[in-house]
Every structure is written in structure tokens, then in C-alpha cells.
Amino acid sequence: MCQSISIMAEAPELTDRFQIEHVLFHTANRREIKPTESLSAIFEHKEKRVLDECRWGLMPFWAKDSLWMDSRTMLWKPIFDRVVKKQRCVIPCNGFYLSRTEGKETERVKITMRSGTFGIAGLYDVFRSASGGEMRTCTLLMTRANGLVSPFQELMPAILEEEDIDNWLKKDGVELSPLHPMLRSMDVMRMLSIPLSASGSDKVEFESPRPEVI
């Protein structure tokens, strides 16, 4: 699956790109964000777009659909009925990382959009600990891989078209059936695959953040 994502952008760039009205949290200029780490996500609150913190991975983190969920089957899983209907979000990023190993050789690439920063469809939930603390968590939605991604894996992140973001974020008045066409595979001609070193030592590549304590 999508092993990690990148968000090399400051808050002003995201507010302009996604018409965000309030910024409460932003993980600016992160070359690599891995599962279980904090990321920035866009939510709808009182009909306004808000950028806030979210932890990548629904609770429990070990669950099959915690990090990634196949959007083609999400409507048929009653356990996710509530979050699909009311708790949708968008994860802004400008690339995601893939790798594959053949024999002793590992190929690693960064997949980007030619147009720049894009939004991945997501679902979120709020985890409440026994001590009363709350933490918003999210999963990335996946769809059938296009020709650029399929050599690495069967699924790819569901990248939203700009005109679909409003309906994806709306909490009320949106039927579920029209959501599925939004989660189609992205046209391969609109994307780029950037080769990276397997070690992650390239200047343009990874800069792992310090782990956060929950």
C-alpha cells in the first residue's frame, strides 16, 4: 500500500489551493509522513473548511482497514457506516511513496501530480481513551491502481478532483452512491513517477520526524 506521504507546503499555499478558512494545525514541509504519525487533514465544520491535526491510522492501529481502506467495498461494511456518512476528510499532500523488491534490487519512487498539491479522500474518527483524552484519527481511501502504480501494488490513493471536494466534505444532504465515482483511478497522464534511492539518502527524499508520544 501507500507506504508514506509527503506534504512540502506551507499553510498559506494550502489555504489558497483548498479554500481553507481556518488553520488550527499544519505539519508544514514534511518530506515523509508515516502511518501512526500526525498529519494535516481538511474537515468541514459549520460549512467551512478547517485544517487540523489527525493521526494516520484508525483505532485500533492493527486493524486491517486502519491505515488504508478499499473504497470499492466501504459501503458494504456496516462497521464503517457512521464514518462514511458523516466523517469524511481530505488529506492534502504532494506525493506518496512506493517500493518493490525484485531479487536483491529495491526500486523506490515518489508519485506526484503534474499540477502540484492534491487531496486524498479519507475517513476520520475520534478515539477516546480510558482517561478521557480524545484523538482524531484517519484512514486513507484507496482505489484501483492506474498504469503508473500497478507495477507496485493493486491499489492507489483515491485522489479527489477539485470539483468533488465540496461534496466529499459535506456532512449533510449527500447520498452515498454519488460518492463512489469521485474515488476513481487518476489519469496516468496527469501523474509523475520520480525514482529515488532505495536507502532514502537523496537530498529530495526522506527526512523522518521525531516520533510523537501519544
Secondary structure as GFF3:
##gff-version 3
##sequence-region A 1 214
A	DSSP	beta_strand	4	7	.	.	.	ID=ss1
A	DSSP	alpha_helix	11	18	.	.	.	ID=ss2
A	DSSP	beta_strand	22	23	.	.	.	ID=ss3
A	DSSP	beta_strand	30	33	.	.	.	ID=ss4
A	DSSP	beta_strand	38	45	.	.	.	ID=ss5
A	DSSP	beta_strand	48	56	.	.	.	ID=ss6
A	DSSP	beta_strand	68	70	.	.	.	ID=ss7
A	DSSP	three_ten_helix	74	76	.	.	.	ID=ss8
A	DSSP	three_ten_helix	78	80	.	.	.	ID=ss9
A	DSSP	alpha_helix	81	86	.	.	.	ID=ss10
A	DSSP	beta_strand	88	93	.	.	.	ID=ss11
A	DSSP	beta_strand	95	102	.	.	.	ID=ss12
A	DSSP	beta_strand	105	113	.	.	.	ID=ss13
A	DSSP	beta_strand	118	128	.	.	.	ID=ss14
A	DSSP	beta_strand	134	144	.	.	.	ID=ss15
A	DSSP	beta_strand	155	157	.	.	.	ID=ss16
A	DSSP	beta_strand	159	160	.	.	.	ID=ss17
A	DSSP	three_ten_helix	162	164	.	.	.	ID=ss18
A	DSSP	alpha_helix	165	169	.	.	.	ID=ss19
A	DSSP	three_ten_helix	177	183	.	.	.	ID=ss20
A	DSSP	three_ten_helix	188	190	.	.	.	ID=ss21
A	DSSP	beta_strand	191	196	.	.	.	ID=ss22
###
